[in-house]
Structures are given as C-alpha cells and as structure tokens.
C-alpha cells in the first residue's frame, strides 16, 4: 500500500530532481496514456482542446512546479487585452493597451530572469549592497502554505519562449493580422501546448490557432515522419549531446587551465556540436510528438553549419527566434529603411537584445554583440567581395569554414559561466596549445572525437540524401520501425549518463 501511495505521489507531485522531460522514460509513459485518451476523444474538438490544455498545464507543473501560475497569468493578461484592442478603433487607446500587454509580459520576464543581472550591475556601478527577494515565492508561501526559499529567484523553465509567444499574439491582433480568440481556453491551449512549451519552437498564432479548430488528421506518411523525428531527436540528445558534454565539455569548462590549449579548442568545437544536437534534438521530438496529435509545428533548424555567412547562419539557426526578432524588434525599430547608420544600429540592438534573451549575464551581451558586428561587417563585405554570388564549391567550403569557426569562437562567452572562465580558455588556446600532445590527447578522447566527426558528417550531408533515408524509414513496414525503435533504445541505454541531463535551452 505504501509503495502504491509513493507511486501515485511521484506521478502527481512536482520533484525538481525529476522534471518531466522527453529523455525520461516517465514522459513516454505519460504520453502513452495521454495519447490513448486523445485517440478516444479527438473527434470532439472542444473536449479535445480542453483536455490538451489541462495536460499541458500539468506537464508544465511537472517541469516547473508552482510556477505554472505564471503561464496562467500571462495567458489571462494577453487574452483580455487582445480582445480589448480588437474592440476599439481609437488609435491611441489601442497603442496604450498594446503597451500595457508588452510591459506586463516583460515585467514578469525581467523580474524572474534579469533581477540578479540588474541588481548586481547597479551594486557594482554605485557601490551599493541591494539584495534580491523572491516576492512570488513569499506570496506563494503565505497563500499555499509552501516553504519555498525567498532568498533566491528561480528561473521558471520556458518563460522566455511563452512570453515571446504571448507578446506576438497581442502585436498581431493590434496589427490586425489575426482575429482575437473568443474562448480563453482555446487561447490557453495555444500558449501552453506542451510539446513546444518549454524550449520552442516559438509558435505564431497565425500558424497554430487555425489548427485548433481542425479535425484530427494523420496520414501514414506523417506518422512515419513523426516516429523518425522522435528517434532522430533522442539520438541527437542522448547519443551525441549528452555523451560529449558529460565526458568532455563540462570537464574542460569547469577548469580550463588543467587542460591544454588543444583540449580547450576541441571543447569549443564539441560544444558547437552539443548545443546543436541538444536544441535541435528537442525540437525534433517536439515536432514529432505534435505530429502524432495532428498538429504541425514549423521547423526550427535547417542545417545551420552549412551556412556560408553569419547572415545565412541566423536564417538556419533557431529560426522561430530569428524571425521573431526580425518581425517584432528589428522591423519595428525601422529595419533597413532609414539609411546605413540606422540599419546598423538596428542590427546591433536586435543582436544585443537577442543575446540578452538567452541569459542574464554580460557573456551573452558580448556573444550577441559579436554576432551583431559580424552581421554589420557582412553588409559591407558582400558589396565589395568578388565571391558574393559565387556558387563554386571551393568558395562555399571556405565560407562554411569561416562561418563555423566564427560561430564556435563566439560560444566561448555563450558557454562559459563567467568572464574569468572565458578569459582562461582564450589564454590556454593562445599560450598553452601544446601541439606535441595532440596525438596523446586524440587517443585519450578518441570516442568523443569520433562521435563529433560522425555528427558533423551527418550534419553536412546533402539534403537530398537525408531525405532519401528519411523516406525509406517513413515507408518501411511497421515491423522495421519497431526494430529501429528497439535499436535506438539499445544505443541510448549503452551510452546513457548516470543522471538525466536537462536540455540546454531549459535555462533560457
């Protein structure tokens, strides 16, 4: 009886050490139950949507605990304000309402994500000693009788993603690109849809909301594609990303001076592989799970390391964020319509804020600034370069080489936990490279380097070849799909780490 009660408690009570994520067996048991119920009720659209809303809120609770209240607050704010915007034709009132919506969302995001950043910066500049207090935890303790620490603000998982999602909804209603939803439950379903809730892709209302009212439809081809994406995502995350992270990258970044410059350099290349496989792996699984329930999410990555310029890279990497920043920040700032200087300033502002979106530290500001400088530089370089429009394979390889190495270099500040760590890595690479130790280091980490090479080769394979083996899987017999699932589970079991590794973008 006690064991049964503990089992039920594990199901329904949040445990910060066991969040509900795609790489836990518990999630797939959870999804199996949810999908079974979904199959039984999918023809009744209203019931289906309410069910998925409840499931999504529960999923977020199992990921972030009582912070699920925040997503409910954001949902209510933007639902009612968007409806108020649509009901008034007075321009200044519409602008005021939009301003309130944006400020309310940004206030919540800023409080939970940037309080320490701003307070620490203020204390440093003015030699003060202000401290941060978690007002939300204090309120929750008094209301719910919980005992959360009020001395530390915990960043709710996925807050950056759903905040941008709700802001885009209000802006699109203001721009009259979409009609506001009349049912708050439907809007809540759009905001909280669990596959993409905590790490994207950022979903536009115009893309997703029409699907809420469509009947379930899943072709055999889409079913095969969903299974392929899920298996592909799990392999990216658990076979590649987690393995090279735990066994190499984390060790080097924890204490870079212990390792040679060559090891530090290889850890940077490894991190470029890790973060791609980790983040694109999540979105592959999210898109696949959504497919199984009849919902289509847009792709978020398009072989970014094939990019020949930084500008092209940002059209291929985290596409939902890049396009969001373009449509809701860069263009409203004026885009490229107000002269060269203003265009360059707009680019820099966009990339600096894009960097800050990823994390509340000066490392992310530096990272965003470097990418902004590269984009500005490219605007002028393409005007004078004789190779701008060249499609020659040598030119393409050279462009890929330069772009990949630049992006990898900037990730020193993206991955390092402090500016001091970033400086140590750079110093080790420049002064302690130790070429004579490369053979020994390569032998010591041959498994890591082999997986990195394998991952990069697969990444740069021609799209037509990838589509070829993907289609073979999609059209294969169900027995072969089951065998593929068993093989993937076996591979993951062989390389799994002792502790489940959270997805990198959960911290953003």
C-alpha positions in Angstrom: 0.0 0.0 0.0 2.8 2.4 0.9 4.6 1.6 -2.4 1.4 2.4 -4.3 0.9 5.7 -2.5 4.6 6.6 -3.3 4.0 5.8 -6.9 0.9 8.0 -7.1 2.8 10.7 -5.3 5.6 10.5 -7.9 3.0 10.9 -10.7 1.2 14.0 -9.3 3.8 15.8 -7.1 6.5 18.0 -8.6 10.0 16.9 -7.9 12.7 19.4 -9.0 15.2 16.4 -9.3 12.8 14.6 -11.7 11.3 17.1 -14.1 9.0 15.7 -16.8 11.3 15.9 -19.9 11.5 14.0 -23.2 14.6 12.0 -22.2 12.9 10.3 -19.2 11.1 7.1 -19.5 8.3 8.6 -17.4 7.5 11.1 -20.1 6.8 8.4 -22.7 4.6 6.5 -20.2 2.8 9.8 -19.6 2.5 10.5 -23.3 1.2 6.9 -24.0 -1.7 7.5 -21.5 -2.4 10.9 -22.9 -2.3 9.8 -26.5 -4.7 6.9 -25.7 -7.2 9.2 -24.2 -6.7 11.6 -27.1 -7.5 9.0 -29.6 -10.8 8.3 -27.8 -11.9 11.9 -27.7 -10.2 13.6 -30.7 -13.4 13.9 -32.7 -15.0 16.2 -30.1 -12.9 19.3 -30.7 -13.9 21.3 -27.7 -13.3 18.4 -25.3 -10.0 17.6 -27.1 -8.8 21.1 -26.7 -9.7 21.4 -23.0 -8.1 18.0 -22.4 -4.9 19.1 -24.0 -4.9 22.4 -22.1 -5.2 20.5 -18.8 -2.5 18.1 -19.9 -0.2 20.9 -20.9 -0.6 22.8 -17.6 0.1 19.5 -15.7 3.1 19.0 -17.9 4.4 22.5 -17.1 3.7 21.9 -13.4 5.7 18.7 -13.5 8.5 20.7 -15.2 8.5 23.9 -13.1 6.3 23.3 -10.1 4.0 26.0 -8.8 5.4 28.4 -11.4 2.7 27.1 -13.7 0.7 30.0 -12.2 2.8 32.4 -14.3 1.7 30.9 -17.6 -1.9 31.2 -16.4 -1.3 34.9 -15.5 0.3 35.6 -18.9 -2.5 33.9 -20.7 -5.2 35.9 -18.9 -3.3 39.2 -19.4 -2.9 38.8 -23.2 -6.3 37.2 -23.8 -8.3 40.1 -22.3 -6.0 42.9 -23.5 -6.0 41.5 -27.1 -9.8 41.4 -27.0 -9.9 44.9 -25.8 -7.6 46.0 -28.6 -9.8 44.5 -31.2 -12.9 46.2 -29.8 -11.6 49.7 -30.0 -11.0 51.7 -33.1 -9.3 54.7 -31.3 -5.7 54.6 -32.2 -4.1 55.9 -29.0 -6.2 53.5 -26.9 -5.1 50.6 -29.0 -1.5 51.7 -28.5 -1.9 52.1 -24.7 -3.5 48.6 -24.5 -0.6 47.1 -26.5 1.9 48.9 -24.4 0.3 47.5 -21.2 0.4 44.0 -22.7 4.0 44.2 -23.7 5.1 45.8 -20.4 3.2 43.3 -18.3 4.9 40.4 -20.0 8.3 42.0 -20.0 7.9 42.9 -16.3 7.3 39.2 -15.4 10.2 38.0 -17.7 12.5 40.7 -16.3 11.7 40.0 -12.7 12.4 36.3 -12.9 15.2 36.3 -15.4 17.1 39.6 -15.0 16.7 40.7 -11.4 20.1 39.5 -10.4 21.7 40.9 -13.5 20.3 44.4 -12.9 20.8 44.5 -9.2 24.4 43.2 -9.4 25.2 45.7 -12.1 23.7 48.5 -10.1 25.6 47.4 -7.0 28.8 47.3 -8.9 28.4 50.8 -10.5 27.2 52.6 -7.4 28.9 50.5 -4.7 25.6 49.6 -3.1 24.5 46.3 -1.5 21.0 45.6 -2.6 19.7 42.1 -2.5 17.0 40.2 -4.4 13.9 38.8 -2.8 11.6 36.3 -4.4 8.3 38.1 -3.9 6.4 35.4 -5.8 7.7 32.7 -3.5 6.9 34.8 -0.5 3.4 35.3 -1.7 3.0 31.6 -2.6 4.2 30.6 0.9 1.6 32.7 2.5 -1.2 31.5 0.2 -0.4 27.9 -0.3 1.5 27.1 2.9 4.6 26.2 0.9 8.1 26.7 2.2 10.0 28.0 -0.9 13.1 30.0 -0.3 12.6 33.7 -0.6 16.3 34.5 -0.8 16.7 33.2 -4.4 14.7 33.7 -7.5 14.4 30.5 -9.5 14.0 30.9 -13.3 10.9 29.2 -14.5 11.5 26.8 -17.3 10.5 28.1 -20.8 9.4 31.6 -19.6 11.3 33.3 -22.4 9.5 31.2 -25.0 5.9 31.5 -23.9 6.4 35.2 -23.1 7.5 35.9 -26.7 4.6 33.8 -27.9 2.0 35.8 -26.0 3.6 39.1 -26.9 3.5 38.2 -30.6 -0.2 37.4 -30.3 -1.1 40.8 -28.9 1.0 42.6 -31.5 -0.6 40.6 -34.3 -4.1 41.4 -33.0 -3.0 45.1 -32.8 -1.7 44.9 -36.4 -5.0 43.3 -37.5 -3.1 40.3 -38.8 -5.3 37.9 -36.8 -8.7 38.0 -35.1 -8.6 37.5 -31.3 -9.8 34.2 -29.9 -13.2 34.3 -28.3 -12.6 31.5 -25.9 -9.9 31.8 -23.3 -9.5 28.1 -23.0 -8.6 27.9 -26.7 -6.1 30.7 -26.2 -4.6 28.9 -23.2 -4.2 25.8 -25.3 -2.3 27.8 -27.9 0.0 29.3 -25.3 0.6 26.1 -23.2 0.6 23.3 -25.9 3.1 21.0 -24.1 5.4 19.6 -26.8 7.0 23.0 -27.6 6.1 24.8 -24.3 9.5 24.8 -22.5 12.0 25.1 -25.3 10.3 26.1 -28.5 9.9 26.4 -31.4 8.2 29.8 -30.7 4.8 29.3 -32.3 3.0 32.1 -34.2 -0.8 32.4 -33.5 -1.5 32.6 -37.2 0.2 29.3 -37.8 -1.2 27.3 -34.8 -4.7 28.7 -34.0 -6.4 27.6 -37.2 -5.3 24.0 -36.3 -7.2 24.2 -33.0 -10.4 24.0 -35.0 -9.4 21.4 -37.5 -10.3 17.8 -37.2 -7.5 15.3 -36.4 -5.7 14.1 -39.5 -2.6 12.0 -39.5 -1.5 10.3 -42.7 0.7 7.2 -42.8 3.5 9.4 -44.2 3.1 11.9 -41.3 3.0 9.0 -38.8 6.3 7.7 -40.1 7.8 11.2 -40.1 6.8 11.7 -36.5 8.5 8.5 -35.4 11.6 9.4 -37.4 11.8 12.8 -35.9 11.4 11.5 -32.3 14.1 8.8 -32.8 16.3 11.3 -34.5 15.9 13.8 -31.7 16.6 11.2 -29.0 19.8 10.1 -30.7 20.9 13.7 -31.1 20.3 14.5 -27.5 21.3 11.3 -25.7 23.8 9.6 -28.0 25.7 12.7 -29.1 24.9 15.8 -27.0 24.8 14.2 -23.5 27.8 11.9 -24.1 30.3 14.5 -25.3 29.0 17.0 -22.8 29.4 14.9 -19.7 32.6 13.2 -20.8 34.5 16.1 -22.2 32.9 19.6 -22.5 31.7 20.0 -18.9 35.1 18.9 -17.6 37.1 21.4 -19.7 34.8 24.4 -19.0 34.8 23.6 -15.3 38.6 24.1 -15.0 40.1 25.1 -18.4 43.6 25.7 -17.0 44.0 22.0 -16.2 43.7 21.2 -19.9 45.9 22.0 -22.9 45.0 24.7 -25.4 44.2 22.0 -27.9 41.7 20.4 -25.5 40.2 23.8 -24.8 39.8 24.4 -28.6 38.3 20.9 -29.2 35.9 21.6 -26.3 34.6 24.6 -28.2 34.1 22.6 -31.4 32.4 19.9 -29.3 30.1 22.5 -27.7 29.0 23.6 -31.2 28.0 20.0 -31.9 26.5 19.6 -28.4 24.3 22.6 -28.4 23.0 21.9 -32.0 22.2 18.3 -31.2 20.7 19.2 -27.9 18.4 22.0 -29.1 17.5 20.7 -32.5 17.0 17.3 -30.8 14.4 18.8 -28.5 12.6 20.5 -31.4 12.7 17.3 -33.5 11.0 15.4 -30.6 8.5 18.3 -30.1 7.5 18.4 -33.7 7.2 14.6 -33.8 5.0 14.5 -30.7 2.8 17.3 -32.1 2.5 15.4 -35.4 1.2 12.4 -33.6 -1.7 14.5 -32.3 -2.3 16.1 -35.7 -0.6 19.4 -35.1 2.1 20.8 -37.4 4.9 22.9 -35.9 7.4 24.8 -38.1 11.0 23.6 -38.4 13.4 25.4 -36.2 16.8 24.4 -37.7 17.9 23.9 -41.3 21.5 22.5 -41.2 22.9 25.8 -39.7 26.6 24.6 -40.0 26.2 24.6 -43.8 25.9 28.4 -43.7 28.5 30.2 -45.7 27.9 33.6 -43.9 26.8 34.7 -40.5 23.7 36.2 -42.0 22.8 32.8 -43.5 23.6 31.1 -40.3 20.9 33.1 -38.5 18.4 32.1 -41.2 19.1 28.5 -40.4 19.6 28.5 -36.6 16.7 28.8 -34.1 14.5 30.0 -37.0 11.5 30.8 -34.8 13.5 33.2 -32.6 15.4 34.8 -35.5 12.2 35.5 -37.4 10.5 36.7 -34.2 13.3 39.2 -33.5 13.1 40.4 -37.1 9.4 40.8 -37.2 8.8 42.2 -33.7 12.0 44.1 -32.9 14.2 44.8 -36.0 11.4 45.9 -38.3 9.6 48.0 -35.7 12.9 49.7 -35.0 13.0 50.7 -38.6 14.7 47.8 -40.2 16.8 48.8 -43.2 14.6 51.7 -44.3 16.2 54.6 -42.6 19.8 54.7 -44.0 23.0 52.9 -43.4 23.7 54.1 -39.9 20.3 53.5 -38.6 20.2 50.0 -40.2 23.5 49.1 -38.5 22.2 50.4 -35.1 19.0 48.4 -35.5 21.0 45.2 -36.3 23.2 45.8 -33.2 20.2 46.5 -30.9 18.5 43.3 -32.2 21.5 41.1 -31.7 22.4 42.6 -28.3 18.9 42.0 -27.0 18.8 38.6 -28.7 21.9 37.8 -26.7 20.4 39.1 -23.5 17.3 37.0 -24.2 19.5 33.9 -23.9 20.7 34.8 -20.4 21.1 37.5 -17.8 24.9 38.0 -17.9 27.4 40.1 -19.8 28.8 37.0 -21.5 25.5 36.8 -23.5 25.7 40.5 -24.3 29.2 40.0 -25.6 28.1 37.0 -27.6 25.2 38.9 -29.1 27.4 41.9 -29.8 30.0 39.9 -31.7 27.2 38.4 -33.9 25.8 41.9 -34.5 29.3 43.2 -35.5 29.6 40.2 -37.9 26.2 41.0 -39.5 27.2 44.7 -39.9 30.5 43.7 -41.4 28.9 41.3 -43.8 26.6 44.0 -45.1 29.6 45.9 -46.4 31.8 42.9 -47.3 29.2 41.4 -49.7 29.2 44.7 -51.7 33.0 44.5 -52.4 33.7 40.8 -52.4 34.2 39.2 -55.8 32.8 35.9 -54.5 29.5 37.2 -53.1 27.4 35.5 -55.8 29.8 32.6 -56.5 28.5 29.1 -56.2 31.8 27.4 -56.7 32.4 24.6 -54.2 35.7 25.9 -53.1 34.1 29.3 -52.2 31.3 27.5 -50.4 33.7 25.3 -48.4 35.8 28.4 -47.4 32.6 30.3 -46.4 31.4 27.3 -44.3 34.8 27.0 -42.7 35.0 30.7 -41.7 31.4 30.9 -40.5 31.5 27.7 -38.4 34.8 28.8 -36.8 33.5 32.3 -36.0 30.3 30.9 -34.5 32.3 28.5 -32.5 34.6 31.2 -31.3 31.7 33.4 -30.0 30.4 30.4 -28.0 33.3 30.8 -25.6 31.2 33.5 -23.9 27.9 31.6 -24.5 29.1 28.5 -22.6 31.5 29.9 -20.0 29.9 30.5 -16.6 31.9 33.7 -16.1 34.1 36.2 -18.0 37.1 34.8 -16.0 36.5 31.3 -17.4 36.2 32.7 -20.9 39.5 34.5 -20.5 41.2 31.4 -19.2 40.0 29.4 -22.2 41.3 32.0 -24.6 44.6 32.2 -22.8 45.1 28.4 -22.8 44.4 28.3 -26.6 46.9 31.1 -27.3 49.7 30.2 -24.9 49.3 26.5 -23.9 48.3 24.8 -27.1 51.0 22.1 -26.8 51.0 20.6 -30.3 53.2 17.8 -29.3 50.5 16.4 -27.0 47.8 16.3 -29.8 48.4 12.6 -30.6 48.1 11.6 -26.9 45.0 13.8 -26.4 43.4 12.4 -29.5 43.9 8.8 -28.3 42.6 9.7 -24.9 39.4 11.2 -26.3 39.1 9.1 -29.4 35.4 8.1 -28.7 34.5 11.8 -28.2 36.2 12.9 -31.3 34.8 10.0 -33.3 31.3 11.0 -32.3 31.9 14.6 -33.1 33.2 13.7 -36.6 30.3 11.4 -37.1 27.8 14.1 -36.1 29.4 16.8 -38.3 29.5 14.5 -41.3 25.8 13.6 -40.9 25.0 17.3 -40.5 26.7 18.4 -43.7 25.3 15.5 -45.8 23.3 16.8 -48.8 19.6 17.4 -48.0 18.5 15.1 -50.8 20.5 12.2 -49.3 19.0 12.9 -45.8 15.5 13.0 -47.4 16.3 9.7 -49.2 17.0 7.7 -46.0 14.2 9.5 -44.2 11.7 8.5 -46.8 13.0 4.9 -46.7 12.2 4.9 -42.9 8.8 6.5 -43.4 7.7 4.0 -46.0 9.1 1.0 -44.2 7.0 -1.7 -42.7 5.8 -1.2 -39.1 7.9 -4.2 -38.0 11.0 -2.4 -39.3 10.0 0.7 -37.4 9.7 -1.3 -34.2 13.1 -2.8 -34.8 14.5 0.7 -35.3 12.9 1.8 -32.1 14.5 -1.1 -30.2 17.9 -0.4 -31.7 17.7 3.3 -30.7 16.7 2.4 -27.2 19.6 -0.1 -27.0 22.1 2.6 -28.2 20.8 5.1 -25.8 21.0 2.6 -23.0 24.6 1.9 -23.8 25.7 5.5 -23.7 23.3 7.0 -21.2 24.8 9.1 -18.4 24.3 8.4 -14.7 22.0 11.5 -14.3 19.5 12.7 -16.9 20.9 15.8 -18.5 18.4 18.7 -18.9 18.1 20.3 -22.3 20.5 23.3 -22.7 17.7 25.7 -23.6 15.7 25.0 -20.5 17.8 27.6 -18.8 16.7 30.3 -21.3 
